[in-house]
Amino acid sequence: MNYKKYQHIEKLGTSDVEGILEGEVHLTYKIDGSNGCIYLDNGVLKYGSRNRELSIDNDNNKFVATLSTDEHFTNSIKTYLIKHPNHIIYGEWLIPVNIKRYKKDAWNKFYIFDVFDVDTLSYLRMDSYVEELKELNLEYIPEIAVINNPSEDDIKALLPQTGNYLLESGVGEGIVIKNYEYRNKYGRQTWAKLLTEDFATNKRQRRHENHVNKETSPVEYEIISQCLTQEHILKEKNKLIEKYGEWHNKMIFELLNRSFLEFYKDNWEIILKKWHNPVINFKVLKNLSDNKVKEVLGIV
C-alpha cells in the first residue's frame, strides 16, 4: 500500500462543505498536534506525516522514533492492520504546537481520528471500528455528539465542551464536523471544522468594532483581525518545521507567504459573504498579514 496524504478540513461556511449539515452529523474534538498516519505495506508498518512518508531517519517530531519502539503500540496497531490491510489509520500525534494546556499524560501519544478504506475510497464511520480500537487499547478521539440537521449555532453551543477532553483548563482547538453520507459538489468526501479561536476572536472583534469607525478600521484591518488567527500562523510554522526539520529565521519570508496564501484560501468565500463583496487593497491586506505573523513570532 502507498502513502496517502490526509484531506484538508474545510472551514464551515465555505462552498467546499456546503450542505454538510444536512443529515446525520458526527461532531468530534479537534486537538492541536501534528497529523500522522500508519498503514501496512507488505506486512511492514509504515508511517507518514501530513505531507510525506516518514522513517526513523526521516522523522517528524519523533513520531516514528517513539511509536515504533513502543512494543504495546506496534503490536496493537499491527494486529488491527493485519486484520484490515486495506485500511490507513489517521490520527493526531500530540506534541506542543499552539495549545500547551494538555494534561501531562496526554502528550506524545497517537490519537486516532479517521480510518480510510482504500478499496471503497472512503472514510469509515467510527462506530464500525471503535470497538476494535478499545479491545486493542489504542487511543482515539471520541465523538462529542451525533445530531440530525444541526445549525451552525447548534455546533457553536458545543464549543465549551471541547475543554472536557485531554485538557487541564480552557477550551480545545475546535470541533470537526463529519457527515459520512455527504459528498461535496466535486464528489469528494470531506469534513468541516469550527475553531474555538475563530469564534472567540470574532466575538472580541465585534465588541471592539462597536467603538471603532470605518475610517480607523478599514475592511482590510477587519479581515485580518477576524480571519487570520494565531492558530493559523502557528500551524503553518509547524508545517515548515516538519518540512525542514527545525525552525530558523531564514524561514520567516516563507512563513509570511504561506500564512497569507493559506489564510486567503481558507477564508475568501467567508470574506465575500461577510463583507458583502468588498473592494480589497491586497497590498494593504498582505502588509497587515505580515505584521500579524511577525507579532505572533514576537519580532515586532
C-alpha positions as CSV (number, residue, x, y, z in Angstrom):
1,M,0.0,0.0,0.0
2,N,1.2,3.5,-0.8
3,Y,1.2,6.6,1.4
4,K,-1.9,8.7,1.1
5,K,-2.0,12.3,2.3
6,Y,-4.9,13.2,4.7
7,Q,-7.5,15.6,3.3
8,H,-7.7,19.3,4.1
9,I,-10.5,20.0,6.6
10,E,-12.5,23.0,5.3
11,K,-13.9,25.8,7.3
12,L,-17.6,25.6,7.9
13,G,-19.4,28.1,5.7
14,T,-17.3,27.6,2.6
15,S,-18.6,26.1,-0.6
16,D,-16.4,23.0,-0.4
17,V,-18.6,21.9,2.5
18,E,-21.9,23.4,1.5
19,G,-24.7,21.1,2.7
20,I,-22.6,19.1,5.1
21,L,-25.0,19.8,8.0
22,E,-27.9,18.1,6.1
23,G,-28.5,14.7,7.6
24,E,-26.7,12.8,10.4
25,V,-23.7,14.8,11.5
26,H,-21.0,13.5,13.8
27,L,-19.0,16.0,15.9
28,T,-15.6,15.2,17.3
29,Y,-12.9,17.0,19.2
30,K,-10.2,18.8,17.2
31,I,-6.9,18.5,19.1
32,D,-3.8,20.6,18.4
33,G,-0.9,18.4,17.5
34,S,0.8,17.0,14.3
35,N,-1.1,15.0,11.7
36,G,0.1,11.4,11.2
37,C,-0.8,8.1,9.5
38,I,0.1,4.5,9.9
39,Y,-0.5,1.7,7.3
40,L,0.7,-1.7,6.4
41,D,2.9,-2.3,3.3
42,N,3.9,-5.9,2.6
43,G,3.5,-6.8,6.3
44,V,5.6,-3.8,7.4
45,L,4.3,-0.9,9.4
46,K,4.8,2.4,7.6
47,Y,4.4,5.9,8.9
48,G,3.6,9.3,7.4
49,S,3.0,12.9,8.4
50,R,0.6,15.3,6.8
51,N,2.7,15.7,3.7
52,R,5.2,12.9,3.4
53,E,6.3,9.4,4.2
54,L,8.3,9.1,7.4
55,S,11.0,6.8,8.7
56,I,13.4,6.7,11.6
57,D,16.0,8.6,9.6
58,N,13.4,11.0,8.1
59,D,11.1,11.6,11.1
60,N,8.7,14.3,12.2
61,N,8.7,15.4,15.9
62,K,10.0,11.9,16.9
63,F,6.7,10.3,15.7
64,V,8.3,7.2,14.2
65,A,11.1,7.0,16.8
66,T,8.6,7.0,19.7
67,L,5.9,4.8,18.3
68,S,8.0,2.2,16.5
69,T,9.8,1.4,19.7
70,D,6.6,1.1,21.8
71,E,6.1,-2.7,21.8
72,H,2.5,-2.5,23.0
73,F,1.5,0.1,20.5
74,T,3.2,-1.6,17.5
75,N,1.7,-5.0,18.4
76,S,-1.8,-3.5,18.8
77,I,-1.7,-1.3,15.6
78,K,-0.3,-4.2,13.6
79,T,-2.9,-6.6,14.9
80,Y,-5.6,-4.2,13.6
81,L,-3.9,-3.6,10.3
82,I,-3.2,-7.3,9.6
83,K,-6.9,-7.9,10.0
84,H,-7.7,-4.8,7.9
85,P,-4.8,-4.5,5.4
86,N,-6.8,-2.1,3.2
87,H,-7.1,0.5,6.0
88,I,-5.0,3.6,6.6
89,I,-5.1,4.9,10.1
90,Y,-5.0,8.7,10.6
91,G,-4.5,10.4,13.9
92,E,-3.0,13.3,15.8
93,W,0.5,12.9,17.3
94,L,0.1,15.2,20.3
95,I,3.2,17.3,20.6
96,P,3.2,21.0,21.7
97,V,2.1,23.3,18.9
98,N,-0.2,26.1,19.9
99,I,-2.2,24.8,22.8
100,K,0.1,23.9,25.7
101,R,-2.6,23.2,28.3
102,Y,-3.0,19.4,27.7
103,K,-2.6,17.1,30.6
104,K,0.9,15.8,31.2
105,D,0.0,12.2,30.5
106,A,-1.7,13.2,27.2
107,W,1.5,14.2,25.4
108,N,3.4,12.1,22.9
109,K,0.5,9.8,22.1
110,F,-1.2,9.0,18.9
111,Y,-4.9,9.7,18.9
112,I,-6.8,8.0,16.0
113,F,-9.4,10.2,14.4
114,D,-10.1,8.5,11.0
115,V,-9.8,5.2,9.2
116,F,-9.7,5.2,5.4
117,D,-10.6,2.2,3.3
118,V,-8.5,2.1,0.1
119,D,-10.9,-0.4,-1.5
120,T,-14.0,1.8,-1.2
121,L,-12.0,5.1,-1.2
122,S,-14.0,6.4,1.8
123,Y,-13.6,7.2,5.5
124,L,-15.3,4.7,7.7
125,R,-17.9,5.5,10.4
126,M,-16.3,5.5,13.8
127,D,-18.8,3.0,15.1
128,S,-17.6,0.4,12.6
129,Y,-14.1,0.2,14.1
130,V,-14.1,1.9,17.6
131,E,-14.8,-1.4,19.5
132,E,-11.7,-3.0,17.9
133,L,-9.6,0.0,19.0
134,K,-10.9,-0.3,22.5
135,E,-10.1,-4.0,22.6
136,L,-6.5,-3.2,21.5
137,N,-6.2,-0.3,24.0
138,L,-5.5,2.1,21.1
139,E,-6.2,5.8,21.8
140,Y,-8.9,7.5,19.7
141,I,-10.6,10.9,19.6
142,P,-14.2,10.3,20.7
143,E,-17.4,11.9,19.4
144,I,-18.9,14.9,21.2
145,A,-22.4,14.3,19.7
146,V,-24.4,13.0,16.8
147,I,-27.1,15.4,15.6
148,N,-29.5,15.3,12.8
149,N,-29.6,18.5,10.6
150,P,-27.8,20.8,13.1
151,S,-27.4,24.5,12.6
152,E,-24.1,26.3,12.9
153,D,-25.4,27.8,16.2
154,D,-26.0,24.3,17.5
155,I,-22.4,23.4,16.9
156,K,-21.1,26.7,18.4
157,A,-23.1,25.9,21.5
158,L,-20.9,22.8,21.9
159,L,-17.5,24.6,21.7
160,P,-17.2,25.0,25.5
161,Q,-17.4,21.2,25.8
162,T,-14.0,20.9,23.9
163,G,-12.4,21.7,27.2
164,N,-13.6,18.3,28.6
165,Y,-11.1,16.2,26.6
166,L,-7.4,15.9,27.5
167,L,-7.0,19.5,28.7
168,E,-6.0,20.8,32.1
169,S,-8.0,24.0,31.6
170,G,-9.7,26.2,29.0
171,V,-11.3,25.1,25.7
172,G,-9.9,23.0,22.9
173,E,-8.9,23.8,19.4
174,G,-12.4,23.3,18.0
175,I,-14.8,20.7,16.5
176,V,-14.5,18.6,13.4
177,I,-17.8,18.1,11.6
178,K,-18.3,14.7,9.7
179,N,-21.2,13.6,7.6
180,Y,-20.4,10.1,6.3
181,E,-23.1,10.2,3.6
182,Y,-22.0,13.7,2.4
183,R,-20.1,14.3,-0.8
184,N,-19.4,17.9,-1.8
185,K,-20.1,19.4,-5.2
186,Y,-16.8,18.0,-6.5
187,G,-17.8,14.5,-5.4
188,R,-15.3,14.4,-2.6
189,Q,-15.9,13.1,0.9
190,T,-14.6,15.9,3.1
191,W,-15.1,17.3,6.6
192,A,-15.7,20.8,8.0
193,K,-14.3,22.5,11.1
194,L,-15.4,25.1,13.5
195,L,-12.5,26.6,15.6
196,T,-12.8,28.0,19.1
197,E,-10.2,30.6,18.4
198,D,-12.0,31.9,15.3
199,F,-15.2,32.1,17.2
200,A,-13.6,33.9,20.2
201,T,-11.7,36.2,18.0
202,N,-14.9,37.2,16.1
203,K,-16.7,37.9,19.4
204,R,-13.9,40.1,20.7
205,Q,-13.6,41.9,17.4
206,R,-17.4,42.6,17.2
207,R,-17.2,44.2,20.6
208,H,-14.2,46.2,19.5
209,E,-16.0,47.3,16.3
210,N,-18.7,49.0,18.3
211,H,-16.2,51.6,19.3
212,V,-14.3,52.0,16.0
213,N,-15.5,53.8,12.9
214,K,-14.9,53.0,9.3
215,E,-12.0,55.4,8.8
216,T,-9.9,53.9,11.6
217,S,-10.9,50.3,10.9
218,P,-10.8,49.7,7.1
219,V,-12.0,46.4,5.7
220,E,-8.5,45.0,5.3
221,Y,-7.9,45.5,9.0
222,E,-11.2,43.9,10.0
223,I,-10.5,40.9,7.7
224,I,-7.0,40.2,9.1
225,S,-8.2,40.8,12.7
226,Q,-11.1,38.4,12.4
227,C,-9.9,35.7,10.0
228,L,-6.1,35.4,10.4
229,T,-5.7,33.8,13.8
230,Q,-2.7,32.8,15.8
231,E,-3.7,29.2,15.4
232,H,-3.5,29.5,11.6
233,I,0.0,31.1,11.8
234,L,1.4,28.5,14.2
235,K,0.0,25.7,12.1
236,E,1.9,27.0,9.1
237,K,5.1,27.4,11.2
238,N,4.8,23.8,12.3
239,K,4.4,22.6,8.7
240,L,7.7,24.4,7.9
241,I,9.4,22.8,10.9
242,E,8.2,19.4,9.6
243,K,9.5,20.2,6.1
244,Y,12.9,21.4,7.1
245,G,13.4,19.6,10.5
246,E,13.9,22.7,12.6
247,W,13.0,26.4,12.7
248,H,15.4,29.1,11.7
249,N,15.0,32.7,10.9
250,K,15.6,32.5,7.2
251,M,12.2,30.7,7.0
252,I,10.4,33.8,8.1
253,F,9.8,35.0,4.5
254,E,8.4,31.6,3.5
255,L,6.1,31.7,6.6
256,L,4.8,35.2,5.7
257,N,3.8,34.0,2.2
258,R,2.4,30.6,3.4
259,S,0.4,32.2,6.2
260,F,-1.2,34.7,3.8
261,L,-1.9,32.3,1.0
262,E,-3.4,29.6,3.3
263,F,-5.4,32.2,5.2
264,Y,-6.9,33.5,2.0
265,K,-7.6,30.1,0.5
266,D,-9.5,29.1,3.7
267,N,-11.4,32.4,4.0
268,W,-12.1,34.0,0.7
269,E,-15.7,32.8,0.5
270,I,-16.3,33.9,4.1
271,I,-14.8,37.3,3.3
272,L,-17.0,37.8,0.3
273,K,-20.1,36.8,2.2
274,K,-19.4,38.6,5.5
275,W,-18.2,41.9,4.0
276,H,-20.6,41.8,1.0
277,N,-18.1,41.5,-1.9
278,P,-15.7,44.2,-0.6
279,V,-13.2,46.1,-2.6
280,I,-9.9,44.9,-1.1
281,N,-6.4,46.5,-1.4
282,F,-4.3,43.4,-1.5
283,K,-1.1,45.2,-0.8
284,V,-2.6,46.5,2.4
285,L,-4.0,43.1,3.2
286,K,-0.7,41.4,2.7
287,N,1.2,44.0,4.8
288,L,-1.3,43.6,7.7
289,S,-1.0,39.8,7.4
290,D,2.8,40.0,7.5
291,N,2.6,42.3,10.6
292,K,0.3,39.9,12.4
293,V,2.7,36.9,11.6
294,K,5.6,38.9,13.0
295,E,3.6,39.8,16.1
296,V,2.9,36.2,16.7
297,L,6.6,35.3,16.3
298,G,7.5,38.1,18.7
299,I,9.7,40.0,16.2
300,V,7.8,43.3,16.1
